[in-house]
């Protein structure tokens, strides 16, 4: 046993069977919740790189590792760093990041940053089919590793099938999944099409490799340490096969009944004992909700009682940390040596202890400058501007209490899990009628119940406001309404609501505003949007709003926010919109580095990088009058 494995558990016989498959084997691994998938994949990657008896050792560049989210990619990379002996140069990438790289290589003259995620996946599949991975210096993969393949749907599935088809004679693969945890079917609106997609990739593998496919299973659970945490595990095998709505309803109600046992109950979220327990619990804890509306309401309630927590973002959403802008702003040179990088990072306040060795290693890989141990800061700035900043350098999540939807918590584990009491099948049928996907509901509940290591509880769902979407469109801005169509009481805030075209404080003192953001503003702080005047900048948008933190302006509402506020307030074609004096209840989600125009940064006195810190907001914003009373206008 090597030093890399000293604090790593030994492989079980099931895991060893996966790890020791030949490099050119086609392997499908069914792995239940908490079965040590990541641990097994790290050891598999090590073996592929020459750490075991799998035949010819592969170079790191010959191994393609794809994940669904930045969080999953980061976790795998961190585990490889800690426990991988030979696989440390293997890179785990999201599907989007890999597709973007393929397109930049195949069509370097086209700007792909403005292309949608789905369009990039489609274009990447066509590029792979036409040999993009064989052109120039490209190295086609000799082995492909993918986790959570039960969620390969639509364009992602097409991309993977195209890749494996193209290199079926020269490429092995190790793909891991669990049909019981397939919960992303909601991305396909049509229920029949969704049902056709569920399990389709598994079927494609079995048909495409009838003689070569090696199917293995990981059945032992390493996560659940108590009977409470093992509550739903026995339902996993049955959920892997369920497609019938009535069968799914039976499984759902069985798991719901187990969860709602009074022995697993807690007082309401606003009860002093519950709140104190959330404050005092020393280990990781997750409050899991069925959907985003519940997550926002729970987060608002906890903030109102002073309970620190983190509202988990969408899996693909990872802002560039604020230290990047400060790093670029504090030096005028176009290059940066390692000793100066370390010196600057120690001067920038962070909420965590940075791993400077790991950070430097990633930066050197993506922004290598001339000479040994030098960063090219212009390249670093371009990575930020193009949306290609490496996920490994995102700020780590340090809060031990997390509020998350079940979907955003998938793949994660916590010492304690508190699930908002799920509705009954009858309630689901009443609420969603013909749009109800009961197999998906059963699988989502199973995922929620299998995140716990120690404790599993349920708590009643707090009272929920009426959430609607502007224009009735699925992608329209969410707002707080009422039972009458014209009621407007608030608006949901999110990424992109703060202007990134100009630095905060650009018309007063941008330099001091940057310092204020860095030293005085933290995630979770409450902010207020205050209307500056009554005159919109253009048609179909609201007047401008300033973003205030403890009375100080730290930004302004973006053009997108103003347009979507107009859409919310413009009830119909004949309705004259009205504008709230203030919008309260929003919170700072993070401080992020943004890239605007170089001229805007220079004019504000922030140098010629065109990069600065801006706040990102989240939460339910409630309309208020200037005198502090709740806005009740219809």
C-alpha positions in Angstrom: 0.0 0.0 0.0 1.4 3.4 -1.0 1.4 6.5 1.1 -1.3 8.0 -1.1 -3.7 5.4 0.3 -2.8 5.5 4.0 -5.9 7.4 5.0 -8.1 5.8 2.2 -10.3 2.8 3.0 -9.2 -0.5 1.4 -11.0 -1.7 -1.7 -13.8 -4.2 -1.3 -13.9 -7.1 -3.7 -16.7 -5.4 -5.7 -14.6 -2.2 -6.0 -11.5 -4.1 -6.8 -13.3 -5.8 -9.7 -14.0 -2.4 -11.2 -10.5 -1.0 -10.6 -8.7 -4.0 -12.1 -10.5 -4.1 -15.4 -8.2 -3.8 -18.5 -7.8 -0.2 -19.9 -9.7 -1.2 -23.1 -12.6 -2.8 -21.2 -16.2 -1.4 -21.6 -17.4 -1.3 -18.1 -20.9 -0.3 -16.8 -21.0 -0.1 -13.0 -24.3 0.1 -11.1 -23.6 1.8 -7.8 -26.2 2.5 -5.1 -26.3 5.5 -2.8 -23.1 5.8 -0.7 -21.4 2.9 -2.4 -18.0 4.6 -2.6 -18.2 5.5 -6.3 -15.8 8.4 -6.1 -13.3 6.4 -4.1 -13.5 3.6 -6.7 -13.1 5.9 -9.6 -10.0 7.5 -8.1 -8.4 4.1 -7.7 -9.6 3.1 -11.2 -7.9 6.2 -12.7 -4.7 5.4 -10.8 -4.8 1.9 -12.2 -5.3 3.2 -15.7 -2.2 5.4 -15.3 -0.1 2.4 -14.4 -1.0 1.8 -10.8 -2.3 -1.7 -11.2 -2.6 -4.8 -13.4 -4.8 -3.3 -16.1 -2.4 -3.8 -19.0 -0.7 -0.9 -20.8 -0.4 2.3 -18.7 -2.2 5.3 -20.2 -1.0 8.9 -20.2 -3.2 11.4 -18.3 -4.0 13.2 -21.6 -5.5 9.9 -23.0 -8.1 9.7 -20.2 -11.3 11.8 -20.5 -13.2 12.3 -17.3 -16.7 13.9 -17.6 -19.0 15.1 -14.8 -22.4 16.8 -14.7 -21.5 19.6 -12.4 -18.6 21.8 -11.4 -19.0 20.7 -7.8 -18.7 17.0 -8.9 -15.6 17.8 -11.0 -14.0 19.7 -8.1 -14.7 16.9 -5.6 -13.2 14.3 -7.9 -10.1 16.5 -8.6 -9.6 17.0 -4.9 -9.9 13.3 -4.2 -7.4 12.6 -7.0 -5.0 15.1 -5.4 -5.4 13.5 -2.0 -5.4 9.9 -2.9 -4.3 9.5 -6.5 -0.7 8.3 -6.7 -0.3 8.3 -10.5 -3.5 10.0 -11.7 -2.8 13.5 -10.4 -2.5 15.0 -13.9 -5.9 13.5 -15.0 -8.4 16.3 -15.4 -12.1 16.0 -14.6 -14.3 18.3 -16.7 -17.9 19.2 -17.0 -19.6 18.3 -20.2 -20.0 22.0 -21.1 -16.3 22.7 -20.4 -15.1 19.8 -22.5 -17.6 20.6 -25.3 -16.3 24.2 -25.3 -12.7 23.0 -25.6 -13.6 20.8 -28.5 -15.3 23.7 -30.3 -12.5 26.1 -29.7 -10.1 23.6 -31.2 -12.3 22.7 -34.1 -13.5 26.2 -34.9 -11.0 28.7 -33.3 -12.3 31.7 -35.2 -15.8 31.5 -33.8 -16.9 33.1 -30.5 -18.6 30.2 -28.7 -19.1 32.2 -25.4 -22.4 33.6 -26.8 -23.7 30.2 -27.8 -26.1 28.4 -25.4 -25.1 25.4 -23.4 -27.4 23.0 -25.5 -26.2 24.5 -28.8 -22.6 23.9 -27.8 -23.3 20.3 -26.9 -24.9 19.8 -30.3 -22.1 21.5 -32.2 -19.5 19.5 -30.2 -21.2 16.2 -31.1 -21.0 17.1 -34.8 -17.4 18.2 -34.5 -16.5 14.8 -32.8 -18.3 13.0 -35.5 -16.3 14.8 -38.2 -12.9 14.0 -36.5 -12.2 17.1 -34.4 -10.4 15.0 -31.8 -7.9 13.8 -34.4 -6.9 17.1 -35.9 -3.7 19.0 -35.1 -2.3 18.3 -31.7 -5.5 16.7 -30.4 -5.3 13.3 -28.6 -8.4 11.1 -29.0 -9.3 9.5 -25.7 -8.2 5.9 -25.0 -10.5 5.6 -22.0 -13.6 7.6 -21.0 -14.8 7.8 -17.4 -18.3 9.2 -16.6 -20.2 9.2 -13.3 -24.0 9.5 -12.8 -24.7 8.2 -16.3 -28.4 7.6 -15.3 -28.7 11.4 -15.9 -27.4 11.3 -19.5 -30.3 12.7 -21.3 -30.9 14.5 -24.6 -27.9 16.4 -26.0 -25.5 15.1 -23.4 -26.4 11.5 -24.2 -26.1 12.2 -28.0 -22.6 13.7 -27.4 -21.4 10.6 -25.4 -22.9 8.1 -27.8 -21.2 10.0 -30.7 -17.9 9.9 -28.9 -18.0 6.2 -28.1 -19.3 5.3 -31.6 -16.4 7.2 -33.2 -13.8 5.4 -31.2 -15.4 2.1 -30.5 -12.4 0.2 -31.8 -9.8 2.0 -29.8 -11.4 3.4 -26.6 -12.4 1.7 -23.4 -14.8 3.2 -20.8 -15.9 3.1 -17.2 -19.3 4.5 -16.6 -21.1 4.5 -13.3 -24.7 5.1 -12.5 -27.8 4.2 -10.5 -31.2 4.3 -12.1 -32.8 4.7 -8.7 -31.2 8.2 -8.6 -32.3 9.4 -12.0 -33.9 12.7 -11.1 -33.0 15.1 -13.9 -35.8 14.0 -16.3 -37.6 17.3 -15.5 -35.3 19.0 -18.0 -37.4 17.3 -20.7 -40.9 18.8 -20.6 -42.9 16.2 -22.5 -43.6 13.3 -20.2 -43.6 10.7 -22.9 -40.3 11.8 -24.3 -39.0 11.9 -20.7 -40.1 8.4 -20.1 -38.4 7.3 -23.3 -35.1 8.9 -22.2 -35.1 7.3 -18.7 -32.7 4.4 -18.9 -32.1 4.9 -22.6 -28.3 5.2 -22.3 -28.2 1.9 -20.3 -30.1 0.2 -23.1 -27.9 1.8 -25.8 -24.8 0.4 -24.1 -26.2 -3.1 -23.9 -27.3 -3.0 -27.6 -24.0 -1.4 -28.8 -21.7 -3.8 -26.9 -23.6 -7.1 -26.6 -20.5 -9.2 -26.3 -18.0 -6.7 -24.7 -20.0 -4.9 -22.0 -18.8 -5.8 -18.5 -21.6 -5.1 -16.0 -20.5 -4.8 -12.3 -22.3 -3.7 -9.1 -21.3 -1.9 -6.0 -23.8 -2.9 -3.3 -22.3 -2.0 0.0 -23.3 1.4 1.6 -20.4 3.3 3.3 -22.3 6.5 4.0 -25.1 5.6 6.3 -23.7 4.9 9.8 -27.0 4.5 11.7 -30.3 2.8 11.3 -31.9 6.2 10.8 -29.6 7.0 7.9 -30.3 3.6 6.3 -34.0 4.2 6.3 -34.6 4.2 2.5 -31.7 2.0 1.2 -33.8 -1.1 0.7 -36.0 0.7 -1.8 -33.0 1.4 -4.2 -33.2 -1.9 -6.1 -36.9 -1.6 -6.7 -36.6 2.1 -7.8 -34.0 1.0 -10.4 -36.7 -0.8 -12.3 -39.8 1.3 -11.6 -41.6 2.9 -14.6 -45.2 2.4 -13.8 -46.9 5.3 -12.0 -48.9 3.1 -9.6 -45.8 1.2 -8.6 -43.9 4.5 -8.1 -46.8 5.8 -6.0 -46.5 2.8 -3.7 -42.8 3.2 -3.3 -43.1 6.9 -2.7 -45.8 6.4 0.0 -43.7 3.7 1.7 -40.6 6.0 1.9 -42.8 9.0 2.9 -44.3 6.9 5.8 -40.9 5.9 7.0 -39.7 9.5 7.0 -42.8 10.9 8.7 -42.6 8.5 11.6 -43.0 10.7 14.7 -39.6 9.5 16.0 -38.0 11.4 13.1 -39.9 14.6 13.6 -38.7 18.0 14.7 -40.5 21.1 15.8 -41.2 23.7 13.2 -38.4 25.7 11.7 -39.4 28.8 13.6 -39.4 27.0 17.0 -36.7 28.1 19.3 -35.4 24.6 20.0 -35.1 23.9 16.3 -33.3 27.2 15.6 -30.9 26.7 18.5 -30.2 23.1 17.3 -29.3 24.4 13.8 -27.0 27.0 15.4 -25.3 24.6 17.7 -24.9 21.5 15.6 -21.1 21.2 15.1 -21.1 19.0 11.9 -22.5 19.3 8.4 -26.2 19.6 8.1 -28.5 20.0 5.1 -32.1 21.2 5.0 -33.5 19.7 1.8 -36.5 21.0 -0.1 -38.5 19.7 -3.0 -38.1 22.8 -5.2 -36.5 26.3 -5.4 -39.5 28.1 -3.9 -39.3 26.1 -0.7 -35.5 26.6 -0.6 -35.9 30.4 -0.9 -38.6 30.5 1.8 -36.5 28.4 4.2 -33.4 30.5 3.6 -35.5 33.7 4.2 -36.8 32.2 7.5 -33.4 31.2 8.8 -31.9 34.6 7.9 -34.8 36.3 9.8 -33.8 34.3 12.9 -30.1 35.0 12.5 -29.1 31.4 11.6 -26.0 31.4 9.4 -26.3 29.1 6.4 -25.6 28.8 2.7 -28.3 28.6 0.0 -26.9 26.2 -2.5 -26.7 27.6 -6.1 -27.5 25.8 -9.3 -24.9 23.1 -10.0 -23.6 24.9 -13.1 -23.4 28.3 -11.4 -20.0 29.1 -9.8 -18.9 32.7 -9.6 -15.3 33.7 -10.1 -13.9 34.5 -6.6 -13.2 38.1 -5.6 -9.4 37.5 -5.1 -8.9 37.3 -8.8 -10.0 40.9 -9.4 -7.8 42.0 -6.5 -4.8 40.0 -7.8 -5.1 41.7 -11.2 -5.7 45.2 -9.7 -2.8 45.1 -7.3 -0.1 44.8 -10.0 0.4 46.7 -13.3 2.7 44.1 -14.7 1.6 41.8 -17.5 3.3 38.8 -15.7 3.4 37.6 -12.2 6.1 35.4 -10.5 5.1 32.8 -7.9 6.7 34.6 -4.9 4.7 37.8 -5.7 1.5 35.7 -6.2 1.9 34.2 -2.8 2.6 37.6 -1.2 -0.5 39.2 -2.8 -2.8 36.4 -1.8 -1.7 36.7 1.9 -2.8 40.4 1.7 -6.3 39.8 0.4 -8.9 38.9 3.0 -10.5 35.5 2.5 -13.1 33.6 4.4 -11.0 30.4 4.3 -7.4 29.3 4.4 -6.3 29.1 0.8 -4.1 26.2 -0.5 -1.6 28.4 -2.3 0.3 25.4 -3.8 -2.9 24.0 -5.4 -4.0 27.5 -6.6 -0.6 28.2 -8.2 -0.6 24.8 -9.9 -4.0 25.4 -11.5 -3.1 29.0 -12.5 0.2 27.8 -14.1 -1.7 25.3 -16.1 -4.3 27.7 -17.6 -2.3 31.0 -17.7 1.4 29.9 -18.2 3.6 32.9 -18.9 7.1 33.2 -20.4 9.8 31.5 -18.3 9.5 29.1 -15.5 7.2 30.0 -12.6 5.5 33.0 -14.3 1.8 33.8 -14.9 0.5 35.6 -17.9 -2.0 38.0 -16.4 -3.5 38.9 -19.8 -4.3 35.3 -20.4 -5.8 35.1 -16.9 -8.0 38.1 -17.7 -9.2 36.5 -20.9 -10.2 33.4 -19.1 -12.4 35.4 -16.8 -13.9 37.5 -19.7 -14.6 34.4 -21.7 -16.3 32.5 -18.9 -13.5 29.9 -18.8 -12.1 30.5 -15.4 -11.1 27.0 -13.9 -13.7 25.5 -11.6 -10.9 24.2 -9.3 -10.3 27.8 -8.1 -13.8 28.6 -7.1 -14.3 29.6 -3.4 -14.8 26.5 -1.3 -18.1 26.1 0.5 -17.3 26.7 4.2 -20.8 27.0 5.8 -21.7 23.7 7.7 -25.4 24.4 7.3 -26.8 24.2 3.8 -30.3 24.9 2.4 -30.7 23.1 -0.9 -33.1 21.5 -3.3 -32.8 17.7 -3.5 -31.5 18.0 -7.1 -28.7 20.4 -6.1 -27.7 18.1 -3.2 -27.4 15.0 -5.4 -24.0 13.3 -5.0 -23.3 15.1 -1.7 -23.5 13.7 1.9 -24.1 15.3 5.3 -23.9 14.2 8.9 -27.5 15.4 9.5 -30.2 15.8 6.9 -33.6 17.5 7.6 -36.1 16.9 4.8 -39.2 19.2 4.4 -42.2 16.9 4.9 -43.0 15.7 1.3 -46.6 16.0 0.1 -48.7 12.8 -0.3 -49.4 11.3 -3.6 -52.9 12.6 -3.5 -51.6 16.1 -2.9 -49.1 15.8 -5.8 -51.8 14.6 -8.1 -54.0 17.5 -7.2 -51.2 20.0 -7.6 -49.6 18.7 -10.9 -52.5 16.8 -12.5 -51.4 15.4 -15.9 -47.9 16.8 -15.5 -47.0 14.6 -12.5 -44.1 12.2 -13.0 -44.5 9.8 -10.1 -41.4 7.7 -10.8 -39.3 10.9 -10.8 -40.9 12.0 -7.5 -40.1 8.6 -5.9 -36.5 8.7 -7.1 -36.1 12.3 -5.8 -37.4 11.3 -2.4 -35.0 8.4 -2.3 -32.1 10.7 -3.1 -33.1 13.0 -0.3 -33.3 10.2 2.2 -29.9 8.8 1.3 -27.8 11.9 1.8 -27.4 11.4 5.6 -24.5 9.8 7.4 -25.9 9.9 10.9 -29.3 11.7 11.5 -32.4 11.9 9.3 -35.3 14.1 10.3 -38.4 15.7 8.8 -39.9 19.1 9.5 -43.1 20.7 8.4 -42.9 23.0 5.4 -43.3 26.6 6.4 -46.1 28.7 4.9 -45.2 29.5 1.2 -46.1 32.7 -0.6 -47.7 32.6 -4.0 -44.9 32.5 -6.6 -45.6 33.2 -10.3 -43.6 33.9 -13.4 -43.8 37.0 -15.5 -45.9 36.4 -18.7 -46.7 32.9 -17.5 -43.5 31.6 -19.3 -41.4 28.9 -17.8 -38.3 31.1 -18.1 -40.0 34.3 -17.0 -38.9 36.2 -13.8 -40.4 34.7 -10.6 -42.3 37.2 -8.4 -44.4 37.1 -5.3 -48.0 37.6 -6.3 -51.4 36.9 -4.9 -54.6 35.1 -5.8 -55.6 38.0 -8.1 -53.7 38.3 -11.4 -52.6 41.9 -10.7 -51.2 41.3 -7.2 -47.4 42.2 -7.0 -45.7 42.0 -3.6 -42.1 41.1 -4.5 -39.5 39.7 -6.9 -37.0 36.9 -6.7 -33.3 38.0 -7.1 -30.5 36.1 -8.6 -27.2 36.0 -10.6 -27.0 38.8 -13.2 -29.2 41.3 -11.3 -26.2 43.6 -10.4 -24.7 45.7 -13.2 -21.4 44.4 -14.5 -21.0 47.0 -17.2 -19.5 49.6 -14.8 -17.7 49.1 -11.5 -19.7 49.7 -8.3 -19.4 53.3 -7.3 -18.1 54.3 -10.7 -19.9 57.7 -10.5 -18.7 58.4 -6.9 -15.6 56.6 -5.7 -15.0 53.1 -7.2 -11.7 52.6 -5.4 -13.1 53.0 -1.9 -16.2 51.0 -2.9 -13.9 48.1 -3.9 -12.2 48.3 -0.5 -15.6 48.4 1.2 -16.8 45.3 -0.6 -13.7 43.4 0.2 -13.5 44.3 3.9 -17.1 45.0 5.0 -19.5 42.9 2.9 -20.0 39.2 3.4 -22.2 36.4 2.0 -25.6 36.5 3.7 -25.6 40.2 4.4 -28.9 41.9 3.7 -29.1 44.5 0.9 -31.8 46.9 -0.4 -32.6 48.0 -3.9 -33.7 51.7 -3.8 -35.3 53.5 -6.7 -33.1 56.5 -7.7 -35.8 58.4 -9.6 -38.9 57.7 -11.7 -37.4 57.9 -15.2 -36.5 54.7 -17.0 -33.4 54.7 -19.2 -35.5 53.3 -22.1 -38.7 51.6 -23.1 -39.8 48.3 -21.5 -37.7 48.8 -18.4 -38.0 50.1 -14.9 -36.3 53.2 -13.5 -32.8 52.6 -12.1 -32.2 51.1 -8.7 -29.2 51.5 -6.4 -28.0 48.5 -4.4 -27.4 49.5 -0.7 -25.5 47.7 2.1 -26.1 49.3 5.4 -27.0 52.5 3.7 -23.9 52.6 1.4 -24.2 52.1 -2.3 -22.3 49.0 -3.5 -23.8 48.5 -7.0 -26.8 49.1 -9.2 -29.5 47.0 -10.8 -28.5 45.5 -14.2 -30.4 46.3 -17.4 -31.7 42.7 -17.4 -33.2 43.2 -13.9 -34.8 46.5 -14.9 -36.3 44.8 -18.0 -37.6 41.9 -16.1 -39.0 44.1 -13.3 -40.9 45.9 -16.1 -42.3 42.6 -17.3 -43.4 41.7 -13.8 -45.1 45.1 -13.1 -46.6 45.4 -16.6 -49.6 43.2 -15.7 -51.2 43.5 -19.2 -51.0 45.7 -22.3 -53.3 48.4 -20.8 -51.8 48.3 -17.3 -49.6 51.2 -16.3 -46.7 49.7 -14.3 -45.8 51.2 -10.9 -42.4 51.0 -9.3 -41.7 50.1 -5.6 -39.7 52.6 -3.7 -37.5 49.9 -2.2 -37.0 46.1 -2.5 -36.0 44.5 0.9 -35.0 41.0 1.9 -32.4 40.3 -0.8 -29.0 38.9 0.4 -25.5 38.9 -0.8 -24.8 35.5 -2.3 -21.1 36.1 -3.0 -18.6 38.7 -4.0 -17.4 37.8 -7.5 -14.8 39.0 -10.0 -16.4 40.4 -13.2 -14.9 41.5 -16.5 -16.3 44.7 -18.0 -14.8 47.1 -20.5 -11.2 48.3 -20.0 -12.3 51.9 -20.5 -14.9 51.6 -17.7 -12.4 50.3 -15.3 -9.8 52.9 -16.2 -12.3 55.8 -16.0 -13.2 54.6 -12.5 -9.6 54.6 -11.4 -9.3 50.8 -11.2 -6.5 50.4 -13.7 -6.5 49.1 -17.2 -7.5 45.4 -16.6 -11.3 45.9 -16.9 -11.9 43.6 -13.9 -13.4 44.5 -10.6 -15.4 43.0 -7.6 -19.2 43.1 -7.7 -21.8 41.7 -5.3 -24.1 38.9 -6.5 -27.5 38.8 -4.9 -30.1 36.2 -4.1 -33.4 35.8 -2.2 -37.0 37.0 -2.2 -37.2 40.8 -2.5 -40.2 42.3 -0.9 -41.6 45.7 -2.1 -41.5 48.4 0.5 -42.4 52.1 0.5 -39.8 54.7 1.4 -41.4 55.1 4.8 -40.6 51.4 5.5 -44.2 50.1 5.2 -44.9 47.0 3.1 -46.1 48.0 -0.4 -49.7 46.9 -0.9 -50.5 48.6 -4.2 -52.2 46.4 -6.7 
